[in-house]
Every structure is written in C-alpha cells, then in structure tokens.
Amino acid sequence: MPAHQYAHPLMQNRLLAKVSHEELNALSPHLKKVSLSHGQAIILPNEPITDIYFPLNALLSLVTVMEDGSMVESGSVGREGMAGVPVLLDANVTPMQTLVQIPGEAIQVKAQVIKDAFDQEGSLHYILNRYIHTLIVTGSQSAACNCLHRLEERLCRWLLMSSDGVASDELNLTQEFLATMLGVRRAGVSNAAMKLQNEGLIQYKRGNIQILDRKRMEACACECYRAIKDEWDRLLC
C-alpha cells in the first residue's frame, strides 16, 4: 500500500511521526491499521512477540501478572509509543502482559520488520532509543508513586496520562479495570472517583470518565505526572 495512504493515521502516533520520510516509505508496505478491543491481549507472558503495535487512539497497559492471576499496571502505551520493546533489545519474550485498556486503532507490523529497520541505526533507531528511556523513567516513577502517594493523587495522574495517550478527555473505563490497573480494591477506586466528581474534576458514569477541569486535576495529581510528562515532552516532542 502506498505510503501516502498511511500518511494521516501515521501522524497520530508520535514515534512514527518522527521517522524520516525515506524510512517510512520503506516500512509502509508492512504497516497494517487494525482495531483493538477492550481487554484484548496483544503480548502474552513468556510467549514470542510476533507483532509490534503503534497505537493511534487506543491505550495499552503493560501489566505484571502474579501467580494468583492478580495484575498491576507498570506502564501504559498510547499514541506516544509502541508495544513490543523487548524485540528491539534482543529479548523476544517478556514475563509481562500487554492488554488493550481503551479500545481503538493501531498500526500493526511484524516484529522482525521493525527490528531490521531499528538495526540500521537511522531515524527510527534514534527515536526508539529515546522512547525506551522514557519507558524506564515511567516505570521507575510509577513504582515510587504506588508506594508513596494517596490513591486520589495516583488516580489523577493515571487519568491524565491515559487522556494524553488517546488525545481525548473522555475515557471509556470500568471501575473494575481501574482497580486492576491501580492495584487496589474496586471500592477504593469508586470512592476516589466519587471524590473527584464531587469536586468537579471529572464526570463519571458507568464505564465512562470525562475530565472536566484538566488544570485543577493536574494540580491535584502527584508530582509524578509532571515529572513523567516533562521527560516525554523533552525527548519525544
């Protein structure tokens, strides 16, 4: 398929938008736009990673799965990133799982195609190296956040990051999924969301959260949101 047919959707992903025209033209025959559904597992623990995904308006969650089946999110991937980083590092499997948190569209490409292009050390190599660094920062900051900050602050950070990832203030999320991602009981998420709604920061209906006052929500979020966002903006804008 000609590159120009992908031009508009590709620009929705911040990584692909920075790849040189020549490299993007070479990749274009291998790119496929796909629809991802809520809860879909696109990378399974300890299974070979065969495809890489560049979200356009979907949001993915990198989760750690425990022996009893419980899960906690360690990071998310939206339009600023890609799923399948272990392939770039010559680790073709990972103990982590990647799930679709918010349904939407993504660009799918065979993992080996991206690995081959990455190894050529062109613009794709440069931008993906920077992306890997931001993932490390995000994971480290999230670990500290989960230990040190109140649930309401963490929920604000998480909602803001999710909103940035899909470029929308409206998020289709259930309380059950929120609780899983934040590693808390559902009742805790319900109470925290109700508090934010009572303060006029969000509007929450079953399966849908709308951010009403982003500026105030940023003020209510812990320092981790700004620390992560500043690093993303510094390296990927």
N, CA and C of each residue as an Amber inpcrd file, in Angstrom:
protein
   711
   0.8390000  -1.1960000   0.0000000   0.0000000   0.0000000   0.0000000
   0.8800000   1.2540000   0.0000000   0.6240000   2.2440000  -0.8550000
   1.4600000   3.4300000  -0.9360000   1.5310000   4.1720000   0.3900000
   2.6770000   4.8080000   0.6300000   2.8830000   5.4960000   1.9020000
   1.8630000   6.5940000   2.1270000   1.4380000   7.2890000   1.0640000
   0.5560000   8.4210000   1.2780000  -0.7920000   8.0080000   1.8470000
  -1.1710000   6.7260000   1.6630000  -2.4320000   6.2630000   2.1890000
  -2.3710000   6.0990000   3.7010000  -1.1510000   6.0110000   4.2450000
  -0.9760000   5.9020000   5.6870000  -0.5970000   7.2280000   6.3230000
  -0.3730000   8.2490000   5.4810000   0.2140000   9.4870000   5.9780000
  -0.5680000  10.0610000   7.1540000  -1.8710000  10.1960000   7.0100000
  -2.6400000  10.8200000   8.0810000  -2.6610000   9.9850000   9.3530000
  -3.0490000   8.7090000   9.3180000  -3.0550000   7.9390000  10.5560000
  -1.6800000   7.8020000  11.1960000  -0.6330000   7.6880000  10.4080000
   0.7020000   7.5530000  10.9790000   1.0710000   8.7530000  11.8290000
   0.6350000   9.9230000  11.4170000   0.9830000  11.1320000  12.1480000
   0.3230000  11.1780000  13.5220000  -0.6700000  10.3160000  13.7430000
  -1.3060000  10.2600000  15.0620000  -0.3930000   9.6060000  16.0900000
   0.5430000   8.8000000  15.6480000   1.4990000   8.1810000  16.5600000
   2.7690000   9.0230000  16.5910000   3.1630000   9.4520000  17.7700000
   4.2530000  10.4120000  17.8960000   5.6060000   9.8280000  17.5090000
   5.7670000   8.5290000  17.6270000   7.0270000   7.9120000  17.2070000
   7.1210000   7.8460000  15.6910000   6.0760000   7.3240000  15.0550000
   6.1000000   7.2100000  13.6010000   6.1480000   8.5790000  12.9320000
   5.5640000   9.5740000  13.5870000   5.5680000  10.9230000  13.0200000
   6.9770000  11.4950000  12.9190000   7.9200000  10.9390000  13.6890000
   9.2880000  11.4590000  13.6900000  10.2440000  10.6590000  12.8000000
   9.7570000   9.5670000  12.2660000  10.6070000   8.7570000  11.3910000
  10.7850000   9.4720000  10.0510000  11.9680000   9.3730000   9.4790000
  12.2390000  10.0630000   8.2140000  11.3110000   9.5580000   7.1160000
  11.0730000  10.4100000   6.1380000  10.1910000  10.0670000   5.0180000
  10.6960000   8.8220000   4.2930000  12.0040000   8.7130000   4.1230000
  12.5820000   7.5830000   3.4010000  12.3510000   6.2710000   4.1650000
  12.5820000   6.2930000   5.4640000  12.3860000   5.0770000   6.2550000
  10.9120000   4.7010000   6.3290000  10.0510000   5.7090000   6.4200000
   8.6210000   5.4350000   6.4850000   8.1150000   4.8340000   5.1720000
   8.6510000   5.3150000   4.0600000   8.2920000   4.7390000   2.7670000
   8.6990000   3.2670000   2.6840000   9.8670000   2.9470000   3.2270000
  10.3380000   1.5660000   3.2050000   9.4820000   0.6650000   4.0910000
   8.9820000   1.2240000   5.1810000   8.1600000   0.4520000   6.1100000
   6.7120000   0.3040000   5.6440000   6.2300000   1.2550000   4.8750000
   4.7990000   1.3510000   4.5690000   4.1640000   0.0760000   4.0110000
   4.8470000  -0.7180000   3.1820000   4.1940000  -1.9410000   2.6940000
   3.8980000  -2.9520000   3.8030000   4.5600000  -2.8000000   4.9470000
   4.4170000  -3.7600000   6.0370000   3.4320000  -3.2830000   7.1100000
   2.9310000  -2.0710000   6.9710000   2.0750000  -1.4790000   8.0050000
   0.6150000  -1.8120000   7.7660000  -0.0680000  -2.1580000   8.8320000
  -1.4740000  -2.5330000   8.7430000  -2.2480000  -1.8500000   9.8640000
  -3.2780000  -1.1160000   9.5200000  -4.1090000  -0.4810000  10.5430000
  -5.1280000  -1.4880000  11.0420000  -5.1810000  -1.6650000  12.3770000
  -6.0700000  -2.6620000  12.9740000  -6.8890000  -2.0190000  14.0880000
  -8.0210000  -2.6280000  14.3850000  -8.8640000  -2.2060000  15.5020000
  -8.6020000  -3.1390000  16.6830000  -8.3940000  -2.5560000  17.8490000
  -8.1290000  -3.3160000  19.0640000  -9.3200000  -3.1860000  20.0110000
  -9.7030000  -4.2860000  20.6280000 -10.8730000  -4.3000000  21.5090000
 -10.4580000  -4.2750000  22.9740000 -11.3490000  -3.8110000  23.8180000
 -11.0820000  -3.7010000  25.2550000 -10.7150000  -5.0600000  25.8560000
  -9.6120000  -5.0920000  26.6000000  -9.1800000  -6.3070000  27.2610000
  -8.3920000  -7.2640000  26.3900000  -8.2350000  -6.9390000  25.1120000
  -7.5020000  -7.8180000  24.1970000  -6.0400000  -7.9110000  24.6040000
  -5.5130000  -9.1160000  24.6670000  -4.1000000  -9.3230000  24.9990000
  -3.2990000  -9.3610000  23.7010000  -2.3960000  -8.4140000  23.5250000
  -1.5940000  -8.3890000  22.2950000  -0.1770000  -8.9140000  22.5150000
   0.2560000  -8.9600000  23.7860000   1.5190000  -9.6160000  24.1400000
   1.2470000 -10.4620000  25.3690000   1.5700000 -11.7440000  25.2950000
   1.3260000 -12.6670000  26.3880000   2.6200000 -12.9850000  27.1250000
   2.5400000 -13.2270000  28.4390000   3.7460000 -13.5420000  29.2030000
   4.4810000 -14.7670000  28.6530000   5.7660000 -14.5870000  28.4520000
   6.6620000 -15.6810000  28.0600000   6.2920000 -16.3340000  26.7310000
   5.5890000 -15.5900000  25.8980000   5.2690000 -16.0540000  24.5490000
   6.0240000 -15.1820000  23.5380000   6.4800000 -15.7490000  22.4330000
   7.2140000 -14.9520000  21.4400000   6.4020000 -13.7460000  20.9680000
   7.0610000 -12.6020000  20.8690000   6.4160000 -11.3790000  20.3840000
   6.5430000 -11.3650000  18.8610000   5.4440000 -11.5580000  18.1850000
   5.4730000 -11.6540000  16.7230000   5.1200000 -10.3470000  16.0350000
   4.3800000  -9.4740000  16.7430000   3.9270000  -8.2160000  16.1450000
   4.1810000  -7.0550000  17.0830000   4.4490000  -5.9050000  16.4880000
   4.6120000  -4.6570000  17.2250000   3.4370000  -3.7520000  16.8780000
   2.9880000  -2.9880000  17.8680000   1.8210000  -2.1220000  17.6890000
   2.1850000  -0.6790000  18.0300000   1.7950000   0.2250000  17.1400000
   1.9210000   1.6650000  17.3660000   0.5010000   2.2210000  17.5100000
   0.0340000   2.4930000  18.7300000  -1.3360000   2.9760000  18.9060000
  -1.5720000   4.3210000  18.2140000  -2.7640000   4.4680000  17.6720000
  -3.1940000   5.7370000  17.0870000  -4.1320000   6.4610000  18.0420000
  -5.1490000   5.7360000  18.5310000  -6.0530000   6.3190000  19.5280000
  -6.4690000   5.2860000  20.5620000  -5.7900000   4.1510000  20.5740000
  -6.0110000   3.1300000  21.5970000  -5.0100000   3.3540000  22.7300000
  -5.3100000   2.7630000  23.8890000  -4.3860000   2.8330000  25.0140000
  -4.1260000   1.4170000  25.5090000  -2.8460000   1.0730000  25.6300000
  -2.4310000  -0.2520000  26.0560000  -1.8510000  -0.1860000  27.4600000
  -1.9810000  -1.2760000  28.2020000  -1.4220000  -1.3640000  29.5510000
  -0.3770000  -2.4600000  29.6180000   0.7800000  -2.1210000  30.1760000
   1.8130000  -3.1070000  30.4710000   1.5620000  -3.5740000  31.8970000
   1.2290000  -4.8380000  32.0680000   0.8380000  -5.3220000  33.3890000
   1.7160000  -6.4880000  33.8240000   1.9230000  -6.5480000  35.1310000
   2.5940000  -7.6730000  35.7570000   1.5390000  -8.6120000  36.3110000
   1.6210000  -9.8770000  35.9380000   0.6360000 -10.8700000  36.3620000
   1.2570000 -11.7560000  37.4410000   0.5750000 -11.8440000  38.5840000
   1.0780000 -12.6550000  39.6920000   0.5670000 -14.0890000  39.5720000
   1.0910000 -14.9780000  40.4230000   0.7280000 -16.3920000  40.3610000
  -0.7610000 -16.6200000  40.5860000  -1.3890000 -15.7690000  41.4230000
  -2.8150000 -15.9450000  41.6960000  -3.7040000 -15.2910000  40.6340000
  -3.0900000 -14.7440000  39.5830000  -3.8530000 -14.1280000  38.5000000
  -4.0830000 -12.6450000  38.6570000  -3.7410000 -12.0780000  39.8070000
  -3.9190000 -10.6360000  40.0060000  -2.9180000  -9.8690000  39.1470000
  -3.3140000  -8.6520000  38.7650000  -2.4860000  -7.8480000  37.8680000
  -2.3500000  -6.4250000  38.4020000  -1.2060000  -5.8240000  38.1230000
  -0.9600000  -4.4180000  38.4350000  -0.2640000  -3.7830000  37.2350000
  -0.7010000  -2.5960000  36.8690000  -0.1000000  -1.9080000  35.7340000
   1.2410000  -1.2970000  36.1210000   2.2210000  -1.4420000  35.2460000
   3.5210000  -0.8020000  35.4540000   3.7640000   0.3070000  34.4420000
   2.9010000   0.4160000  33.4510000   3.0420000   1.4720000  32.4590000
   1.9390000   1.3760000  31.4220000   1.7960000   2.4170000  30.6460000
   0.7960000   2.4220000  29.5840000   1.4280000   2.9090000  28.2900000
   0.7970000   2.5580000  27.1890000   1.2930000   2.9300000  25.8650000
   0.1420000   3.5010000  25.0690000   0.2750000   4.7610000  24.7000000
  -0.7230000   5.4050000  23.8640000  -0.0880000   5.8620000  22.5630000
  -0.6000000   6.9550000  22.0390000  -0.1490000   7.4470000  20.7390000
   1.2990000   7.9290000  20.7600000   1.8770000   8.0320000  21.9700000
   3.2740000   8.4590000  22.0740000   4.2480000   7.2930000  21.9900000
   3.7360000   6.0500000  21.8700000   4.6690000   4.9380000  21.9960000
   4.3680000   3.7330000  21.1240000   4.9070000   2.5980000  21.5490000
   4.7410000   1.3350000  20.8350000   4.7750000   0.1970000  21.8340000
   4.1850000  -0.9300000  21.4550000   4.2250000  -2.1440000  22.2660000
   5.0870000  -3.1720000  21.5460000   6.0480000  -3.7370000  22.2860000
   6.9410000  -4.7360000  21.7060000   8.4060000  -4.3910000  21.8600000
   8.7260000  -3.5170000  22.8130000  10.1070000  -3.0710000  23.0200000
  11.0900000  -4.2220000  23.2300000  10.7320000  -5.3290000  23.9190000
  11.7210000  -6.4030000  24.1060000  12.3610000  -6.8930000  22.8080000
  11.6390000  -6.8210000  21.7050000  12.1820000  -7.2450000  20.4120000
  13.3970000  -6.4050000  20.0420000  13.3440000  -5.1130000  20.3290000
  14.4510000  -4.2210000  19.9940000  15.6980000  -4.5470000  20.8000000
  15.4920000  -5.1320000  21.9750000  16.6000000  -5.4160000  22.8890000
  17.0510000  -6.8650000  22.8040000  16.6600000  -7.5420000  21.7210000
  17.0230000  -8.9450000  21.5040000  16.5030000  -9.8630000  22.6040000
  15.3940000  -9.4750000  23.2070000  14.6850000 -10.3250000  24.1740000
  13.2900000 -10.5300000  23.6000000  13.0810000 -11.6110000  22.9340000
  11.8580000 -11.7760000  22.1500000  10.6470000 -12.2210000  22.9560000
  10.8330000 -12.4260000  24.2570000   9.7130000 -12.7240000  25.1430000
   9.8570000 -11.8590000  26.3850000   8.7690000 -11.7500000  27.1490000
   8.7670000 -10.9680000  28.3720000   7.8080000 -11.6130000  29.3560000
   8.0820000 -11.5280000  30.6690000   7.1330000 -12.0660000  31.6460000
   5.9030000 -11.1780000  31.8070000   5.9280000  -9.9950000  31.2220000
   4.8170000  -9.0600000  31.3390000   3.7780000  -9.3000000  30.2510000
   2.5740000  -8.8020000  30.5160000   1.4850000  -8.9030000  29.5500000
   1.0990000  -7.5010000  29.0910000   0.6810000  -7.3840000  27.8340000
   0.1910000  -6.1060000  27.3260000  -1.2670000  -6.2780000  26.9150000
  -2.1340000  -5.4790000  27.5430000  -3.5730000  -5.5410000  27.3090000
  -4.0620000  -4.2320000  26.7160000  -5.1770000  -4.2940000  25.9910000
  -5.8190000  -3.0910000  25.4920000  -6.6880000  -2.5130000  26.6080000
  -6.3320000  -1.3350000  27.0380000  -7.0380000  -0.6620000  28.1210000
  -8.2160000   0.1480000  27.5880000  -7.9720000   0.9210000  26.5320000
  -9.0220000   1.6860000  25.8620000  -9.0140000   1.2660000  24.3970000
 -10.1440000   0.7670000  23.8920000 -10.1780000   0.2680000  22.5090000
  -9.9460000   1.3870000  21.5030000  -9.4490000   1.0040000  20.3470000
  -9.1920000   1.9880000  19.2980000  -8.3610000   1.3530000  18.1990000
  -7.6980000   2.1920000  17.4420000  -6.9180000   1.7160000  16.3070000
  -5.4240000   1.8150000  16.5800000  -4.6890000   0.9650000  15.8840000
  -3.2290000   0.9570000  15.9910000  -2.6450000   0.5030000  14.6600000
  -1.3720000   0.8140000  14.4680000  -0.6280000   0.2910000  13.3250000
   0.0860000  -0.9700000  13.7820000  -0.1780000  -2.0660000  13.1050000
   0.4460000  -3.3510000  13.4120000   1.5060000  -3.6550000  12.3530000
   2.6390000  -4.1800000  12.7970000   3.7180000  -4.5250000  11.8780000
   4.4750000  -5.7180000  12.4640000   4.9430000  -6.5820000  11.6130000
   5.6960000  -7.7380000  12.0870000   6.9290000  -7.2780000  12.8640000
   7.1770000  -7.9390000  13.9850000   8.2650000  -7.5340000  14.8670000
   9.6120000  -7.5380000  14.1520000   9.8580000  -8.5260000  13.3140000
  11.1560000  -8.6220000  12.6490000  11.3840000  -7.4540000  11.6920000
  10.3050000  -6.9410000  11.1020000  10.4260000  -5.7890000  10.1980000
  10.9570000  -4.5760000  10.9670000  10.3810000  -4.3210000  12.1430000
  10.8280000  -3.1850000  12.9500000  12.2390000  -3.4210000  13.4770000
  12.5290000  -4.6470000  13.8860000  13.8800000  -4.9490000  14.3910000
  14.9230000  -4.7210000  13.3000000  14.6400000  -5.1430000  12.0860000
  15.5830000  -4.9420000  10.9890000  15.7940000  -3.4530000  10.7130000
  14.7150000  -2.6980000  10.7210000  14.8150000  -1.2490000  10.4840000
  15.5500000  -0.5720000  11.6330000  15.2820000  -1.0020000  12.8500000
  15.9480000  -0.4560000  14.0400000  17.4560000  -0.6810000  13.9680000
  17.8630000  -1.8520000  13.5200000  19.2890000  -2.1920000  13.4660000
  20.0540000  -1.4110000  12.4030000  19.3430000  -0.7530000  11.5150000
  20.0080000   0.0670000  10.5030000  20.4890000   1.4060000  11.0550000
  20.0720000   1.7060000  12.2870000  20.5440000   2.8870000  13.0280000
  20.2470000   4.1940000  12.3130000  19.0560000   4.2950000  11.7610000
  18.6020000   5.5480000  11.1620000  17.7270000   6.3170000  12.1340000
  16.7680000   7.0710000  11.6150000  15.9220000   7.8950000  12.4670000
  15.0310000   7.0490000  13.3800000  14.6010000   5.8840000  12.9050000
  13.7840000   5.0020000  13.7460000  14.5810000   4.5330000  14.9590000
  15.8250000   4.1720000  14.7400000  16.7080000   3.7500000  15.8360000
  16.8330000   4.8760000  16.8700000  17.0500000   6.0690000  16.4030000
  17.2510000   7.2220000  17.2830000  16.0130000   7.4810000  18.1410000
  14.8310000   7.5260000  17.5340000  13.6270000   7.8760000  18.2810000
  13.2080000   6.7450000  19.2050000  13.4050000   5.4860000  18.7920000
  13.0220000   4.3740000  19.6500000  13.9700000   4.2250000  20.8390000
  15.2370000   4.5690000  20.6770000  16.1480000   4.5860000  21.8220000
  15.6730000   5.5860000  22.8730000  15.2420000   6.7460000  22.4270000
  14.7420000   7.7560000  23.3560000  13.4530000   7.2690000  24.0210000
  12.6340000   6.5850000  23.2450000  11.3930000   6.0430000  23.7890000
  11.6650000   5.0140000  24.8840000  12.6420000   4.1480000  24.6730000
  12.9840000   3.1520000  25.6830000  13.3750000   3.8310000  26.9870000
  14.1190000   4.9210000  26.8890000  14.4920000   5.6660000  28.0960000
  13.2560000   6.1850000  28.8220000  12.3020000   6.7230000  28.0850000
  11.1020000   7.2580000  28.7420000  10.3010000   6.1540000  29.4170000
  10.3070000   4.9510000  28.8560000   9.6190000   3.8310000  29.4980000
  10.2670000   3.4890000  30.8390000  11.5770000   3.5310000  30.8870000
  12.2830000   3.2570000  32.1370000  11.9330000   4.3150000  33.1780000
  11.9230000   5.5700000  32.7660000  11.5660000   6.6550000  33.6840000
  10.1380000   6.4820000  34.1850000   9.2190000   6.1640000  33.2720000
   7.8170000   5.9950000  33.6520000   7.6500000   4.8500000  34.6450000
   8.2890000   3.7190000  34.3790000   8.1810000   2.5830000  35.2820000
   8.7450000   2.8820000  36.6590000   9.8770000   3.5580000  36.7060000
  10.5070000   3.9060000  37.9840000   9.6420000   4.8910000  38.7630000
   9.1180000   5.8960000  38.0670000   8.2870000   6.8960000  38.7240000
   6.9800000   6.2710000  39.2200000   6.4230000   5.3690000  38.4250000
   5.1650000   4.7240000  38.8130000   5.3540000   3.8470000  40.0460000
   6.4940000   3.1570000  40.1260000   6.7660000   2.3220000  41.3000000
   6.8390000   3.1700000  42.5640000   7.5300000   4.3110000  42.4670000
   7.6080000   5.2090000  43.6160000   6.2360000   5.7810000  43.9520000
   5.4810000   6.1330000  42.9230000   4.1540000   6.7200000  43.1100000
   3.2240000   5.7530000  43.8430000   3.2330000   4.4890000  43.4300000
   2.3540000   3.4950000  44.0370000   2.6540000   3.2790000  45.5100000
   3.8950000   3.5150000  45.9110000   4.2950000   3.3210000  47.3120000
   4.0440000   4.5520000  48.1750000   4.1630000   5.7340000  47.5820000
   4.2550000   6.9550000  48.3880000   3.0440000   7.8840000  48.3300000
   2.2080000   7.7570000  47.3130000   1.1720000   8.7740000  47.1190000
  -0.2400000   8.2410000  47.3470000  -1.1230000   9.1640000  47.7230000
  -2.5130000   8.8060000  48.0140000  -3.2250000   8.3420000  46.7480000
  -4.2660000   7.5460000  46.9340000  -4.9910000   6.9800000  45.8100000
  -5.5770000   8.0650000  44.9130000  -6.1220000   9.1390000  45.5220000
  -6.7080000  10.2070000  44.7090000  -5.6660000  10.8590000  43.8110000
  -4.4660000  11.0580000  44.3340000  -3.3790000  11.6370000  43.5420000
  -2.9800000  10.6880000  42.4120000  -2.8670000   9.4150000  42.7330000
  -2.4870000   8.4130000  41.7330000  -3.5420000   8.2980000  40.6400000
  -4.8250000   8.3570000  41.0510000  -5.9060000   8.2680000  40.0720000
  -5.8640000   9.4620000  39.1280000  -5.6130000  10.6610000  39.6640000
  -5.4880000  11.8450000  38.8080000  -4.3400000  11.6740000  37.8160000
  -3.1970000  11.2280000  38.3000000  -2.0420000  11.0080000  37.4120000
  -2.3900000  10.0170000  36.3180000  -3.0130000   8.9310000  36.7210000
  -3.3150000   7.8650000  35.7730000  -4.3200000   8.3300000  34.7220000
  -5.3510000   9.0640000  35.1420000  -6.3510000   9.5580000  34.1930000
  -5.7360000  10.5760000  33.2320000  -4.8750000  11.4310000  33.7390000
  -4.2250000  12.4220000  32.8780000  -3.3090000  11.7530000  31.8620000
  -2.5450000  10.7730000  32.3000000  -1.6550000  10.0670000  31.3810000
  -2.4550000   9.2920000  30.3310000  -3.5630000   8.7020000  30.7570000
  -4.4180000   7.9850000  29.8100000  -5.0270000   8.9460000  28.8040000
  -5.4510000  10.1070000  29.2750000  -6.0070000  11.1240000  28.3900000
  -4.9750000  11.5910000  27.3690000  -3.7530000  11.7980000  27.8220000
  -2.6740000  12.1810000  26.9000000  -2.4460000  11.0830000  25.8620000
  -2.5590000   9.8320000  26.3080000  -2.2670000   8.7100000  25.4310000
  -3.2550000   8.5390000  24.2950000  -4.5090000   8.9650000  24.5110000
  -5.5230000   8.8220000  23.4540000  -5.9570000  10.1730000  22.8890000
  -5.3530000  11.2580000  23.3970000  -5.6690000  12.6150000  22.9270000
  -7.1580000  12.9220000  23.0720000  -7.7060000  12.5650000  24.2280000
  -9.1270000  12.8190000  24.4770000  -9.3510000  12.9570000  25.9760000
 -10.2870000  13.8220000  26.3550000 -10.6540000  13.9600000  27.7620000
 -11.7570000  12.9910000  28.1550000 -12.2010000  12.1660000  27.2290000
 -13.2280000  11.1670000  27.5160000 -12.6050000   9.7780000  27.4520000
 -12.7580000   9.0330000  28.5440000 -12.1150000   7.7320000  28.6730000
 -13.1600000   6.6650000  28.9870000 -13.1820000   5.6180000  28.1840000
 -14.1180000   4.5140000  28.4180000 -13.4370000   3.4650000  29.2830000
 -13.7350000   3.5230000  30.5850000 -13.0690000   2.6540000  31.5520000
 -14.0520000   2.2010000  32.6190000 -13.9410000   0.9570000  33.0480000
 -14.7870000   0.4560000  34.1260000 -14.0390000   0.5730000  35.4540000
 -14.8020000   0.5930000  36.5530000 -14.1820000   0.6350000  37.8760000
 -13.3250000  -0.6070000  38.1100000 -13.7850000  -1.7370000  37.6260000
 -13.0380000  -2.9770000  37.8120000 -11.6740000  -2.9090000  37.1460000
 -11.6550000  -2.3610000  35.9320000 -10.3910000  -2.2470000  35.2140000
  -9.4850000  -1.2190000  35.8750000 -10.0600000  -0.1150000  36.3290000
  -9.2800000   0.8920000  37.0410000  -8.6350000   0.2990000  38.2860000
  -9.4080000  -0.4750000  39.0250000  -8.8870000  -1.0830000  40.2500000
  -7.7250000  -2.0160000  39.9340000  -7.8550000  -2.7900000  38.8720000
  -6.7830000  -3.7020000  38.4660000  -5.5290000  -2.9260000  38.1010000
  -5.6990000  -1.8660000  37.3220000  -4.5490000  -1.0940000  36.8690000
  -3.8320000  -0.3900000  38.0190000  -4.6010000   0.0370000  39.0230000
  -4.0040000   0.7720000  40.1400000  -3.6020000  -0.1480000  41.2950000
  -3.9970000  -1.4270000  41.1990000  -3.6210000  -2.3800000  42.2310000
  -4.3390000  -2.1710000  43.5480000  -5.6050000  -1.7420000  43.4820000
  -6.3900000  -1.5050000  44.6960000  -7.7450000  -2.1990000  44.5490000
  -8.5260000  -2.1890000  45.6410000  -9.8630000  -2.7700000  45.5920000
 -10.8040000  -1.8360000  44.8300000 -11.8360000  -2.4390000  44.2440000
 -12.7900000  -1.6680000  43.4560000 -13.4490000  -0.5730000  44.2780000
 -13.7320000  -0.8630000  45.5470000 -14.3770000   0.1340000  46.4140000
 -13.4890000   1.3610000  46.5820000 -12.1830000   1.1530000  46.6210000
 -11.2680000   2.2780000  46.7640000 -11.3150000   3.1880000  45.5510000
 -11.3470000   2.5950000  44.3670000 -11.4470000   3.3890000  43.1380000
 -12.7770000   4.1330000  43.0960000 -13.8550000   3.4570000  43.4860000
 -15.1750000   4.0800000  43.4790000 -15.2020000   5.3080000  44.3750000
 -14.6340000   5.1900000  45.5640000 -14.6120000   6.3160000  46.4980000
 -13.7480000   7.4610000  45.9730000 -12.5920000   7.1170000  45.4060000
 -11.7070000   8.1520000  44.8820000 -12.3400000   8.8650000  43.6950000
 -12.9820000   8.1120000  42.7890000 -13.6340000   8.7170000  41.6290000
 -14.8040000   9.5980000  42.0560000 -15.5500000   9.1540000  43.0620000
 -16.6720000   9.9590000  43.5510000 -16.1770000  11.2710000  44.1560000
 -15.0530000  11.2180000  44.8520000 -14.4860000  12.4370000  45.4260000
 -14.0900000  13.4160000  44.3300000 -13.4560000  12.9140000  43.2730000
 -13.0610000  13.7860000  42.1640000 -14.2890000  14.3600000  41.4560000
 -15.3370000  13.5660000  41.3650000 -16.5630000  14.0610000  40.7340000
 -17.2300000  15.1280000  41.5920000 -17.2670000  14.9170000  42.8850000
 -17.8630000  15.9080000  43.7860000 -17.1090000  17.2270000  43.7580000
 -15.8220000  17.1580000  43.4490000 -15.0010000  18.3800000  43.3700000
 -15.0370000  19.0040000  41.9790000 -15.8090000  18.4050000  41.0710000
 -15.9820000  18.9800000  39.7420000 -14.8330000  18.7280000  38.7880000
 -13.9770000  17.7490000  39.0940000 -12.8300000  17.4730000  38.2380000
 -13.1910000  16.5150000  37.1060000 -14.0820000  15.5810000  37.3990000
 -14.4830000  14.5950000  36.3950000 -15.9880000  14.3880000  36.4470000
 -16.5010000  13.8000000  35.3940000 -17.8680000  13.2960000  35.3930000
 -17.7760000  11.7980000  35.1580000 -18.3410000  11.0510000  36.0860000
 -18.2060000   9.6030000  35.9960000 -19.5650000   8.9430000  35.8400000
 -19.7230000   8.1920000  34.7680000 -20.8950000   7.3490000  34.5600000
 -20.3790000   5.9390000  34.3100000 -21.2400000   4.9960000  34.3690000
 -20.8310000   3.5970000  34.2370000 -20.0030000   3.3840000  32.9660000
 -18.7360000   3.0300000  33.1610000 -17.8670000   2.7440000  32.0330000
 -17.3400000   3.9570000  31.2960000 -17.5800000   5.1550000  31.8110000
 -17.1300000   6.3610000  31.1070000 -16.6900000   7.4240000  32.0940000
 -15.5090000   7.9920000  31.8630000 -14.9910000   9.0870000  32.6840000
 -14.6390000  10.2390000  31.7610000 -15.1250000  11.4200000  32.0900000
 -14.7970000  12.6170000  31.3190000 -14.0870000  13.6090000  32.2220000
 -12.9220000  14.0500000  31.8080000 -12.1760000  15.0630000  32.5550000
 -12.8020000  16.4240000  32.2700000 -13.2540000  17.0820000  33.3190000
 -13.9490000  18.3650000  33.1670000 -13.0310000  19.5590000  33.3790000
 -12.0500000  19.4130000  34.2370000 -11.1660000  20.5360000  34.5840000
  -9.7300000  20.0200000  34.6450000  -9.0690000  20.0160000  33.5020000
  -7.7150000  19.4520000  33.4200000  -6.7240000  20.2380000  34.2820000
  -6.8370000  21.5410000  34.3010000  -5.8870000  22.3520000  35.0640000
  -5.9450000  22.0160000  36.5500000  -7.1510000  21.9190000  37.0940000
  -7.2930000  21.5820000  38.5060000  -6.8850000  20.1390000  38.7740000
  -7.1580000  19.2640000  37.8190000  -6.7490000  17.8740000  38.0040000
  -5.2300000  17.7550000  38.0320000  -4.5510000  18.5100000  37.1920000
  -3.0860000  18.4910000  37.2230000  -2.5750000  18.9810000  38.5650000
  -3.2650000  19.9540000  39.1470000  -2.8660000  20.4630000  40.4620000
  -3.1020000  19.4180000  41.5560000  -4.1300000  18.5940000  41.3710000
  -4.4520000  17.5600000  42.3600000  -3.5990000  16.3110000  42.1930000
  -3.0530000  16.1060000  40.9990000  -2.2190000  14.9290000  40.7590000
  -0.9040000  15.0610000  41.5130000  -0.2830000  13.9390000  41.7960000
   1.0130000  13.9700000  42.4540000   2.0770000  14.4880000  41.4860000
   3.2480000  14.7290000  42.0060000   4.3630000  15.2630000  41.2220000
   4.7690000  14.3540000  40.0690000   4.3720000  13.0700000  40.1610000
   4.8120000  12.0830000  39.1730000   4.2840000  12.3780000  37.7770000
   3.0700000  12.9240000  37.6860000   2.5270000  13.2170000  36.3570000
   3.4010000  14.2260000  35.6380000   3.7490000  15.2990000  36.3040000
   4.5580000  16.3400000  35.6670000   5.9570000  15.8290000  35.3650000
   6.5350000  15.0370000  36.2710000   7.8800000  14.5110000  36.0480000
   7.9160000  13.6250000  34.8040000   6.9060000  12.7680000  34.6610000
   6.8480000  11.8750000  33.5080000   6.5640000  12.6610000  32.2310000
   5.5960000  13.5600000  32.2940000   5.2090000  14.3190000  31.1050000
   6.3500000  15.1920000  30.6060000   7.0780000  15.8170000  31.5290000
   8.2000000  16.6640000  31.1290000   9.2620000  15.8570000  30.3910000
   9.5040000  14.6250000  30.8450000  10.5240000  13.7920000  30.2000000
  10.0450000  13.3410000  28.8120000   8.7540000  12.9820000  28.7250000
   8.2020000  12.6320000  27.4160000   8.3140000  13.7980000  26.4340000
   7.9210000  14.9770000  26.9050000   7.9410000  16.1450000  26.0340000
   9.3660000  16.5270000  25.6160000  10.2990000  16.3720000  26.5600000
  11.6960000  16.7160000  26.2750000  12.2800000  15.8230000  25.1810000
  11.9310000  14.5600000  25.1940000  12.5710000  13.6030000  24.2980000
  11.7670000  13.2760000  23.0530000  10.4410000  13.4480000  23.1030000
   9.6160000  12.9560000  22.0020000   8.8410000  14.0370000  21.2660000
   8.8770000  15.2670000  21.7310000   8.1740000  16.3410000  21.0270000
   9.0660000  16.9650000  19.9660000
